[in-house]
Amino acid sequence: MAQAWRCAGLRWAAEGPVLTWDGGRRSALTWGKRVAFGVAEGGVRSCRGARGYACPVRAVVPARGTGARCEECARLDRAHSVAADTLADDPRPYHVYLAWFGPGLTKVGITAVERGPARLLEQGAVCFSRLGAGPLMAARRTEELLRAALRVPDRIPYAVKRAVRSRLPPTESERAAEVTELHARAVALTGWPESLRRLPCQPVDHVGVFGLATAPAAAGSVTELVPGGAVGGRLVAAAGPDLHLVSGDRAIVLDTRLMAGWDLLPVEHDELTVPVKEFGEALAVVQDGLF
């Protein structure tokens, strides 16, 4: 019987996207590579644990959840999270950034300076620019300032991000336009914390890194894995946690977070026997504030 694998998530390394597996193994992903796996028959999706520890009760978790953690492990995972505001005394310097995901979709966020662009790659930011640098709490206050004064959100759902990737403007200057305009408005605001240093607008474009320039438009996305189901196709792009695969005669998006918690097996043929949600008509978005 083939060995079962457990996915530990998609990571962005200097050489590009890498799938990681329990036990420390890594699978580098390159455009054109075949990605194919099946879910064990009769299997269940179990909690992935938290902070390097296995779930003590191996709790069963929903197939559609992207966290793949039970309530207790999710609480433990967020216990030391910057995103959850539980690290107010973090001494590291932080960047405040503006990230753009498609027309009308710009958000503000913070990330540790030492992480470089990793956070933006993990989020699937098509274009971004740093806005300022300073202590954590000053970065947090600046983030709140932009949300209140310019109505810039700090979260954009992944479903919205992936649905607009096929409608990106063709040039870097067009993709940077909203970030550039918002950056100018942001640095002109009063009320910035004195300890946060403003940074010039220097847009960074990820279309090439993600492989989106040559990838066919995706028709839909996988909503969940199921026992006995399979996913197989040729990798044409990746953004954030998403893999863009061509399976048969269409392109689909697989959120790799859905893979965690399942026993996965290699399969010989490319097939798609899991639920897929079609993207349908283009979204009308108005920003209101294993192989």
QUIHU-V852985 format. One record per pair of residues at least 24 apart in sequence whose C-alpha atoms are under 10 Angstrom apart, sorted by the first residue. I is the first residue (numbers start at 1). J is the second residue. If there is no record, write none. Layout:
BEGIN
I/J  I/J
END
This chain:
BEGIN
1/265  2/264  2/265  2/266  2/267  3/263  3/264  3/265  3/266  3/290  4/38  4/39  4/40  4/262  4/263  4/264  4/265  4/266  4/290  5/37  5/39  5/260  5/261  5/262  5/263  5/264  5/265  5/266  5/290  6/48  6/259  6/260  6/261  6/262  6/263  6/264  6/265  6/290  7/48  7/256  7/257  7/258  7/259  7/260  7/261  7/262  7/263  7/264  7/290  8/48  8/256  8/257  8/259  8/260  8/261  9/241  9/255  9/256  9/257  9/258  9/259  9/260  10/122  10/238  10/240  10/241  10/242  10/243  10/255  10/256  10/257  10/259  11/118  11/121  11/122  11/240  11/241  12/117  12/118  12/119  12/120  12/121  12/122  12/238  12/239  12/240  12/241  13/118  13/121  14/118  15/209  16/121  16/209  16/210  16/238  17/121  17/122  17/209  17/210  17/237  17/238  17/239  17/240  17/241  17/242  17/243  19/241  19/256  19/290  19/291  20/290  21/260  21/290  22/48  22/260  25/290  26/290  27/290  27/291  28/291  29/235  29/236  29/237  29/238  29/243  29/291  30/211  30/234  30/235  30/236  30/237  30/238  31/210  31/211  31/215  31/234  31/235  31/236  31/237  31/238  31/244  31/245  32/233  32/234  32/235  32/236  32/237  32/245  32/246  33/233  33/234  33/235  33/236  33/245  33/291  34/232  34/233  34/234  34/235  34/236  34/245  34/246  34/247  34/270  34/291  35/231  35/232  35/233  35/234  35/235  35/243  35/245  35/246  35/247  35/266  35/267  35/270  35/290  35/291  36/230  36/231  36/232  36/233  36/234  36/235  36/245  36/247  36/264  36/265  36/266  36/267  36/268  36/269  36/270  36/271  36/272  36/290  36/291  37/229  37/230  37/231  37/232  37/233  37/259  37/263  37/264  37/265  37/266  37/267  37/268  37/269  37/270  37/271  37/272  37/290  37/291  38/225  38/226  38/227  38/228  38/229  38/230  38/231  38/232  38/262  38/263  38/264  38/265  38/266  38/267  38/268  38/271  38/272  38/273  38/274  38/290  39/225  39/226  39/227  39/228  39/229  39/230  39/231  39/259  39/262  39/263  39/264  39/265  39/266  39/267  39/274  40/226  40/227  40/228  40/229  40/230  40/262  40/263  40/264  40/265  40/266  41/226  41/227  41/228  41/229  41/263  41/264  41/265  42/226  42/227  42/228  43/226  43/227  43/228  43/262  43/263  43/264  44/226  44/227  44/261  44/262  44/263  45/69  45/225  45/226  45/227  45/258  45/259  45/260  45/261  45/262  45/263  46/70  46/260  46/261  46/262  46/263  47/71  47/73  47/74  47/260  47/261  47/262  48/73  48/74  48/260  48/261  48/262  49/73  49/74  49/76  49/77  49/261  50/74  50/75  50/76  50/77  50/78  51/76  51/77  51/78  51/79  51/80  52/77  53/77  58/261  59/261  60/261  61/261  62/224  62/258  62/261  63/223  63/224  63/225  63/226  63/227  63/258  63/259  63/260  63/261  63/262  64/222  64/223  64/224  64/225  64/226  64/257  64/258  65/223  65/224  65/257  65/258  65/260  66/223  66/224  66/255  66/256  66/257  66/258  66/259  66/260  67/257  67/258  67/260  67/261  68/257  68/258  68/259  68/260  68/261  68/262  69/260  69/261  82/110  82/111  82/112  82/136  82/140  83/109  83/110  83/111  85/136  85/137  85/140  87/136  87/137  88/135  88/136  88/137  88/140  89/135  89/136  89/137  90/135  90/136  90/137  91/135  91/136  91/137  92/134  92/135  92/136  93/133  93/134  93/135  93/136  93/137  93/138  93/139  93/196  94/132  94/133  94/134  94/135  94/136  94/137  94/138  94/139  94/140  94/196  95/129  95/130  95/131  95/132  95/133  95/134  95/135  95/136  95/138  95/139  95/140  95/196  95/197  95/198  95/199  96/129  96/130  96/131  96/132  96/133  96/134  96/136  96/138  96/139  96/140  96/141  96/142  96/143  96/196  96/197  96/198  96/199  97/128  97/129  97/130  97/131  97/132  97/133  97/139  97/143  97/179  97/183  97/199  97/201  98/125  98/127  98/128  98/129  98/130  98/131  98/132  98/143  98/152  98/154  98/178  98/179  98/180  98/182  98/183  98/186  98/201  98/203  99/123  99/124  99/125  99/126  99/127  99/128  99/129  99/130  99/154  99/176  99/178  99/179  99/203  99/204  100/124  100/125  100/126  100/127  100/128  100/129  100/156  100/161  100/175  100/176  100/177  100/178  100/179  100/203  100/205  101/125  101/126  101/127  101/128  101/156  101/158  101/160  101/161  101/162  101/164  101/165  101/168  101/175  102/126  102/127  102/160  102/161  102/162  102/163  102/164  102/165  102/166  102/167  102/168  102/169  102/175  102/176  102/178  102/285  103/161  103/164  103/165  103/167  103/168  103/169  103/174  103/175  103/177  103/178  103/284  103/285  103/286  103/287  104/178  104/284  104/285  104/286  104/287  104/288  105/152  105/153  105/155  105/156  105/160  105/161  105/164  105/178  105/179  105/285  105/286  105/287  105/288  106/152  106/153  106/154  106/155  106/156  106/178  106/179  106/182  106/287  106/289  107/143  107/146  107/147  107/151  107/152  107/153  107/154  107/155  107/156  107/179  107/287  107/289  108/142  108/143  108/144  108/146  108/147  108/151  108/152  108/153  108/154  108/155  108/156  109/139  109/140  109/142  109/143  109/144  109/146  109/152  109/153  109/154  109/155  110/136  110/139  110/140  110/142  110/143  110/154  111/136  111/139  112/136  112/139  117/204  118/240  119/240  120/206  120/239  120/240  121/206  121/209  121/210  121/238  121/239  121/240  121/241  122/239  122/240  122/241  122/242  123/156  123/158  123/161  123/239  123/240  123/241  123/242  124/158  124/161  124/162  124/165  124/206  124/207  124/210  124/238  124/239  124/240  124/241  124/242  125/161  125/204  125/205  125/206  125/207  125/210  125/239  125/240  126/161  126/165  126/168  126/172  126/175  126/176  126/204  126/205  126/206  126/207  126/208  126/209  126/210  126/212  126/239  126/240  127/172  127/175  127/176  127/177  127/178  127/179  127/203  127/204  127/205  127/206  127/207  128/175  128/176  128/178  128/179  128/180  128/201  128/202  128/203  128/204  128/205  128/206  129/176  129/179  129/180  129/183  129/199  129/200  129/201  129/202  129/203  129/204  129/205  130/179  130/183  130/198  130/199  130/200  130/201  130/202  130/203  130/204  131/182  131/183  131/184  131/186  131/187  131/196  131/197  131/198  131/199  131/200  131/201  131/202  132/187  132/192  132/195  132/196  132/197  132/198  132/199  132/200  132/201  133/195  133/196  133/197  133/198  133/199  134/193  134/194  134/195  134/196  134/197  134/198  135/193  135/195  135/196  135/197  136/196  137/193  137/195  137/196  138/192  138/193  138/194  138/195  138/196  138/197  139/192  139/193  139/195  139/196  139/197  140/193  141/191  141/192  141/193  141/196  142/186  142/191  142/192  142/193  142/196  143/192  145/186  145/189  145/190  145/191  145/192  145/193  146/182  146/185  146/186  146/187  146/189  146/192  146/289  147/289  148/289  149/185  149/186  149/189  149/190  149/289  150/182  150/185  150/186  150/189  150/288  150/289  151/287  151/288  151/289  152/182  152/287  152/288  152/289  153/287  153/288  153/289  154/289  156/287  158/240  158/241  158/242  158/255  159/221  159/255  159/279  160/279  160/283  160/285  161/239  161/240  162/218  162/220  162/221  162/239  162/240  162/242  162/244  162/253  162/255  162/279  163/217  163/218  163/219  163/220  163/221  163/253  163/278  163/279  163/280  163/281  163/282  163/283  164/217  164/218  164/279  164/282  164/283  164/284  164/285  165/207  165/212  165/213  165/215  165/217  165/218  165/239  166/212  166/213  166/215  166/216  166/217  166/218  166/219  166/282  167/217  167/282  168/207  168/212  168/213  170/207  170/213  171/205  171/207  171/213  172/203  172/204  172/205  172/206  172/207  173/203  173/205  175/203  175/204  175/205  175/207  176/201  176/202  176/203  176/204  176/205  177/203  179/203  206/239  207/237  207/238  207/239  208/237  209/237  209/238  209/239  210/236  210/237  210/238  210/239  210/240  210/242  210/243  210/244  211/235  211/236  211/237  211/238  211/239  211/244  212/236  212/237  212/238  212/239  212/244  213/237  215/244  215/245  215/246  215/251  216/244  216/245  216/246  216/250  216/251  216/252  217/244  217/246  217/250  217/251  217/252  217/253  218/244  218/245  218/246  218/250  218/251  218/252  218/253  218/278  218/279  219/246  219/250  219/251  219/252  219/253  219/276  219/277  219/278  219/279  219/280  220/244  220/250  220/251  220/252  220/253  220/254  220/276  220/277  220/278  220/279  220/280  221/245  221/251  221/252  221/253  221/254  221/255  221/275  221/276  221/277  221/278  221/279  222/252  222/253  222/254  222/255  222/256  222/258  222/272  222/273  222/274  222/275  222/276  222/277  222/278  223/253  223/254  223/255  223/258  223/274  223/275  223/276  223/277  223/278  224/254  224/255  224/257  224/258  224/259  224/274  224/275  224/276  224/277  225/254  225/258  225/259  225/260  225/262  225/273  225/274  225/275  225/276  226/262  226/273  226/274  226/275  227/262  227/263  227/264  227/274  228/264  228/265  228/273  228/274  229/264  229/271  229/272  229/273  229/274  229/275  230/264  230/265  230/266  230/267  230/269  230/270  230/271  230/272  230/273  230/274  231/267  231/269  231/270  231/271  231/272  231/273  231/274  232/266  232/267  232/268  232/269  232/270  232/271  232/272  232/273  233/269  233/270  233/271  233/272  234/270  246/270  247/271  247/272  248/272  252/276  252/277  252/278  252/279  253/277  264/290  265/290  265/291  266/290  266/291  267/291
END
